Amino acid sequence: MSQTLVTAPTAKPVTLSEVKKHLRVTANDDDKLINSLITAATELAEIYTWRRFITQTWDYFLNDFDYVNTLPYGQLQSVTSVKYYDSSNAQQTIANTVYDVVTDSDPGRVNLAYSQTWPYVYDRENAVEIRFVCGYGAASAVPEPIKSAIKIKIELLYGNLFPNERDQLEMTYESLLTPYRIMTFC
């Protein structure tokens, strides 16, 4: 199983001004650094939770179909297509009547529809490709505990902190993110 980013998010869960306010930074000297820390802290939080926070499109690859195909990253919005390599090793697109998309569970799934069968799949790596859209939506839809955790991680990366402050902030960071972890893929 592997995945490839198709369309990246157009925003970050937290803005430069929100982070500067959190850090109590008023000057613009470190804006470039803080922006890079926003990117790093967001990626670390996404890795920890196995989620993607802002709407984005991914391709998920499997070697064969399962009756239930659980998709990574949570907050499944939609499935754009399901493709596979047929017995002639030619890529085909499956009609959306063959499968059901389950968006009301987390993580989302692509299930075989009632009285349908998956087609024969050529024996090769990444024979099945599921393109899907995931994420909470815009930055305003990202839960506040996740945004707070990202700001705390930036504080850890940016600041000169005493060891006991670091430990407390790290525990707070994990406490804020743990309820959002998808354990299926961790």
ChimeraX attribute file (.defattr): number of C-alpha atoms within 10 A of each C-alpha:
attribute: neighborCount
match mode: 1-to-1
recipient: residues
	/A:1	11
	/A:2	11
	/A:3	16
	/A:4	11
	/A:5	12
	/A:6	13
	/A:7	12
	/A:8	11
	/A:9	18
	/A:10	10
	/A:11	12
	/A:12	17
	/A:13	24
	/A:14	21
	/A:15	16
	/A:16	15
	/A:17	13
	/A:18	12
	/A:19	23
	/A:20	19
	/A:21	12
	/A:22	14
	/A:23	16
	/A:24	9
	/A:25	13
	/A:26	11
	/A:27	8
	/A:28	9
	/A:29	9
	/A:30	13
	/A:31	16
	/A:32	11
	/A:33	10
	/A:34	22
	/A:35	18
	/A:36	13
	/A:37	22
	/A:38	23
	/A:39	15
	/A:40	16
	/A:41	21
	/A:42	24
	/A:43	17
	/A:44	14
	/A:45	23
	/A:46	19
	/A:47	14
	/A:48	16
	/A:49	23
	/A:50	21
	/A:51	23
	/A:52	25
	/A:53	29
	/A:54	21
	/A:55	20
	/A:56	19
	/A:57	21
	/A:58	22
	/A:59	21
	/A:60	19
	/A:61	21
	/A:62	18
	/A:63	18
	/A:64	21
	/A:65	19
	/A:66	12
	/A:67	12
	/A:68	14
	/A:69	16
	/A:70	17
	/A:71	26
	/A:72	24
	/A:73	24
	/A:74	25
	/A:75	23
	/A:76	25
	/A:77	20
	/A:78	17
	/A:79	23
	/A:80	13
	/A:81	14
	/A:82	21
	/A:83	16
	/A:84	26
	/A:85	23
	/A:86	17
	/A:87	12
	/A:88	8
	/A:89	13
	/A:90	11
	/A:91	16
	/A:92	14
	/A:93	14
	/A:94	14
	/A:95	10
	/A:96	13
	/A:97	10
	/A:98	17
	/A:99	20
	/A:100	15
	/A:101	17
	/A:102	19
	/A:103	17
	/A:104	11
	/A:105	10
	/A:106	16
	/A:107	21
	/A:108	23
	/A:109	22
	/A:110	22
	/A:111	18
	/A:112	19
	/A:113	16
	/A:114	10
	/A:115	6
	/A:116	10
	/A:117	12
	/A:118	16
	/A:119	15
	/A:120	12
	/A:121	19
	/A:122	19
	/A:123	13
	/A:124	12
	/A:125	12
	/A:126	17
	/A:127	20
	/A:128	25
	/A:129	25
	/A:130	20
	/A:131	21
	/A:132	21
	/A:133	21
	/A:134	25
	/A:135	21
	/A:136	20
	/A:137	18
	/A:138	15
	/A:139	20
	/A:140	12
	/A:141	12
	/A:142	18
	/A:143	13
	/A:144	14
	/A:145	16
	/A:146	24
	/A:147	24
	/A:148	19
	/A:149	22
	/A:150	28
	/A:151	26
	/A:152	23
	/A:153	25
	/A:154	23
	/A:155	21
	/A:156	19
	/A:157	16
	/A:158	14
	/A:159	11
	/A:160	10
	/A:161	13
	/A:162	8
	/A:163	9
	/A:164	9
	/A:165	12
	/A:166	18
	/A:167	13
	/A:168	10
	/A:169	18
	/A:170	16
	/A:171	11
	/A:172	16
	/A:173	21
	/A:174	18
	/A:175	13
	/A:176	18
	/A:177	19
	/A:178	15
	/A:179	11
	/A:180	18
	/A:181	19
	/A:182	17
	/A:183	10
	/A:184	12
	/A:185	13
	/A:186	10
